[in-house]
């Protein structure tokens, strides 16, 4: 009888762990859906800023070279 009770408890724990894993996966999926648009917007902002940085660096180099000439 003790063996059966132990097996039942182990199956109950496995069920709880399985439920927690499913809930965690669902939570992560929900968060990724919520934050994905923001991440895409941040990536676009970063690309735009990098492009502006390259343009600024080129303009600065042009100004510096014209002063030297």
Buried (B, 14 or more C-beta within 10 A) or exposed (E): EEEEEEEEEEEEEEEEEEEEEEEEEEEEEEEEEEEEEEEEEEEEEEEEEEEEEEEEEEEEEEEEEEEEE
